[in-house]
Amino acid sequence: MKIMKTDAGIGEGGSGLKGSGEISEETAEGIGTKEGGIVGARSLEGARSLGGPRVSKYALEAGERLGEVAGAKNFVGVVLGRKPATPVEFWVAVERDIPLQLDDAVFTETTIKDENTVRQVRFYGIVSQIEKSFEGLEFDSDMYHIKDIRFEERHVAHVKVTLIEPEYLIPPSPGAPVFLARGEEFAKAVGAERMTRKIPAGLSLTSDEIIYLDLGYIDGEKGAHINISGISGVATKTSYGLFLLHEIMREDAKKGPPKYSAIIFNVKGEDLLFLDKPNRVFYEKYWGDAEVWKKLSPDLYAEFIEKRRGFFSGGERGSSSFGLNFYAPPSKEKPDQPDVLQREKTETFVFGWNMYEFAKYGLLRYSIYETDSENIKGLMGIVSDLLHHLAERTKEKKKQEIDQTEPEIEYHINSILAGDREIKTFDELVSFLREFLLEDKRTLDIGRFLKDIEQIHISTKRAFINRLNNMRRSMSRFISERFSGDPNECGRKRIGRFSRIVDIKNGEIAVIHIAGCEADAQRIVVGSILSGIFSRAEREGAGRGKVLIFLDELSKYAPREGDSPIKSVLEDIAERGRSLGIILIGAQQSARSVSKKIILNSSIKVVGRMSPEEVNSSEYDFLSRETKLRLLVAKPGRMVIYQPEVYSPLPVRFPFPFWATRKEEVDESQKKHEIEDKIPMEDEWGSIS
């Protein structure tokens, strides 16, 4: 193998790297040079002095300007000439001893002539693959005789183009120098420079610079919704989703009065009931991540970490803090108290419905499962419509007794009337429906419903009643006269009437604890709140404010196969929520098990650690093979984000949460008034200030 030498260095006056100038003939040819071309990715000055027919004068001039802009310290190699370069990807012959890494941001420049005008076109991209091998070997067994064989090390990297500036859809020129993108150049490579509104998504794994999400693709301006996938047990999905939710609200609050509210469903244990508490483990074992938080969000660091506070609340509302309220179902033993084991009961609202609300909003239909027979689904729908009809008739009768207008009149209704029969509880509802459907006591004036009910087979009616009997244990505690009256009075009594949750105010966050509920009750709670939020948005539009919904275990409520009312609501939010101001931050272990409408309508996709079966499904075709392999062993706090207008998925690092994610992590080292100087002064709605 012929070895070529040159004394050319990089830059002028010793400003750049000085090398021996020694490269192999094969390597020189690989970068578009041979016998007098650019030698070994050395300086443009050296290339110009050597000349050569293979070097474009435009490539030399472009590289010269790059050298002036970036300096030799960020030089990593040249555009490879032995593999095709295209407007979407190119390869780099990496300079010796340069530790170019996967996920590094790089850029190069090419000069073109357009209508007699010389223009410089710059290409930004992300390194998606790196290879090293020996050239000159024919067989694998040559390695046993390597000392007797002439060879040369090959070091190349594949770059996925993320931006061409200005936008000429041409490939970069072979031989053009390539540089690491840092500072403003990094922002261009990862799309941040083009974002007019943005929130931090995490830190780059290679440069510790901030990678951002385009807020326009979250809040409905250009797109909406965030979907997060990852295996259970790593605890990153939930923490990361809550961080993004908070950053969306905080960015909005910087501009004036808050326009966002948020509903967070706690579906696992009591993990999210301690968001407002500082995390002892963070301060004892992960204090090094405090600097990561400081870089990622100085406001969060100053507002929460320095003051040893939990998340979301603790400071002046409207900056980084918001009104945070916790809701839990009534205790089975003590219905006036919330069903929580670890959080203080005095810090938690009890929520539920009265029978009038349950019937008026047709909430029974949300107990339908995707796997139910069409007969059961049909009967459930008929009964839900019947109960709505009875609720409306009850309200009309109440209007004749009380001289009040809506909605005040509904404060005085807590039951429904079925003829002369008053129904206040779920047990009474089941008894009424059993008699009505099975014992043929149809003395009600229900007109159109009779014909529909008579067409239902008796076996379906019996199966339906059995379903209701099984639901008694889970639903009886939710329906009570306690959830009646003026919502302001309910707030002072820490009773979370259904309408109070649905009518959440801007700047407030509600954590709905449903982890301890049976499956039927969970579906009805989630369905009722989501449908209530959706109906309100349809009536009032997005002008009133926007609502963020965080829901884990999406596959439980909107599975890929089958249909149900709760799945329909989630799909409606995915398809129409953008225009109505409802933003879904959904999470699940497997995207392939969630409704395609939800996945396809989520503009931002986030992927954490995955199983081999999952990561190879078509839902993750936007990831490269190398990225998929890395996700199999991804550490906690490592995520890959994909967003429109950034043509390469970007891995990010997310620090350990400073807020407690379970009771065992709560920092008890300080007295309550020292770590919770937010002791609530409740407004008329009972909101924590």
Phi, psi and omega in degrees: 000132182277133178254131181252146182232151171209153178265004184293140176246190181253130177081183181246154176059030178072021184282346183239198181286145172246123180235175179288342182073020185260120174219165178276159177299320180297317180295319178300317179294325181297334179256018173089023182225154176188128177051055175114021174260202174291124189261114169060036178057031177278196189286160175296327180298317178293320179296319181293322182291331180276335178067207178121139184290344185272357185254117177290138178295331178290322177297320179296316182293319179298314180297325179297318178293321178299320179298323179290324183285310190266332184081154186294339185295337180258008179289132182236343181160200180227159177296128184291143181257352182265355174235143183297136171260140180230172177294348182249347180198155173203169180247152180239132167277109189281134178299145180304139174066012175270120183277060176296133187244159167304142179079357175297143174266134183225167174208157175215175184216143178231141178261133179233163177245115184237110181053051178066011177247129178278125181235149176256126179248124183254137181246125176249147180197175180241134178290120183249349181201141177227137181227146170227140176198170176262130172266142181111352178263146178255325185232157176300326182289349177300338180297334179288342183238030189299329183290343181258004185241138174278129183212170176217140179284135177252128181225106183229158180224142177264135182239129175265119184290131178249340181202136170242125186227118351292169190280084168252119184279071179234161177275156172291158183278133174303139180091349180289133180298148180240138184232152171296141176265122179226155178063234182297324179294322177297316180301323177290319183296324182261009174087354185295327184294336181267355183272121178281330175227133186207160174229150179292140179250342183151184180255146175299142180289340186254330186238356182060022174269156185283133171256135187247159169254141179282112183297335178296335178266009178245315190267008174105349181297311179240345181184185181201163170080147178235133176237131185239127179240146177170155183291159180282152174102344181272341175068012182274324184304308184293312181300318181292318178298320179292323177299314179296319178302313180296318182294325176298313180292321182292319179298321178293319184291341178296335188267355181146205179304139184297143178244003181245148164230172184214142173244123180242123178265125177266109188250358182227117178053216174244031188301319185269008179273006181233026179302327185273010180249142177291150184266111180301320182296324178299313184286334183269323188241337186237032182297336177300333178287351177299323178292327176295316177299320182298320179287321183291318182205093179304326180295316178297319181300313183289322186282325188242308188289312179299327182266005177054053179249165171281198187261159169074320182228162179136338181242200179287126183298138179105349176262269174249000185245149183220165177290115186247120179235143179248137180234141178218155179292163178294146175292142180293326181277320182232088187301340180279353182245151180288149180273074176232145182258330189247324179279150179300131181294331180287350179259008187230134176278147169269135179232154178177197181227158162268169185296327179297314179296316182302320181281317184302317184269006176059042188287340181300330184296338183282359173274358178289135177259156178298332183273356179295152177291158179296330178294314179296317179300318181295315180293321178299319178295319179298313181296321178298318178293323178298314181296322176298318178299316179295323179295318179294320178294324178296319180295319179297321178292323180294327179299328180287339182265330186238130181272073178220160179257170176284148002271001185301326182297330181288343176295340185257007180247124178229011181212177173235154180251129175243090188070235177269004186261130177259130182245119183245333187237169179291323178299318178294325178295316180296318179298317179298313182292325178297314179295318184293321185269325188256332185256005173060037176265072187258074180261003182278149174271082184241010170041255190300337183285331183300315182298317179296319183290322181295337181277353180276131181293148183300326180294325177292320179297319179294318178297323179295314179295322176299320177300314180296320178299321178291335181277348183305315184297323184274329189259340186301322183287341184279336188249116186201157174294344179301330183268052180226171177092182181302126181298334176295318178294321177300320180298318180292333178270004182058041174251119185270079178303146184307313183297332180292323179289314182296324181268034182305141183273155175301140181088359180253152176231128179246124175259116184259112183272111180235007186299328183272002182272153173292163187302318180300314181295320178301314181297318181293320179297308182297314181298319182294317182289315180296316180293325178294317177297318182294316180295319178298317180295323178295323180287316191255345182076178183281355182297330181291329182152170181249149182240128174263131179245121174251118182223118175271168181057047180302326183297339178286325186258338179219068182291164182298318184256153175085172181227149175199161179300320182291324176295321179297321178296315180296322178292323176297319178297318180297321185273323186242352183300328180306315182281341182262357179082028177245119185247124181261123169252098185254150181221151179195163176285324187228116178292332182287349179261004182252150179314131181298327180299323180288315180296313183293330182269003176271111184292323181255127178241134181235133182231130175253206181300137186231161172273156180301321181295321184285314189292339181269005178280164187294340180297343183244028180294344178285353179264144176284165179301318181296319180295320178298317179297322180291327180292339178295333183234023182298138178281160173303140181089001177252123181228157173242127181248144178227128181217155179300153177073357170240107196278009178224132174301143185239117173290142179226160175250131182239127186287165178297137184295139178271353176260151183291134178254001173196166184303320184296341183267353184296132180280112180255015186287341179244160177292157186302320184286345180275324180262353178228063178287009175266023180317122195294129163256108190278136174277190186295343178263000182080013182284142176287128179258000000 
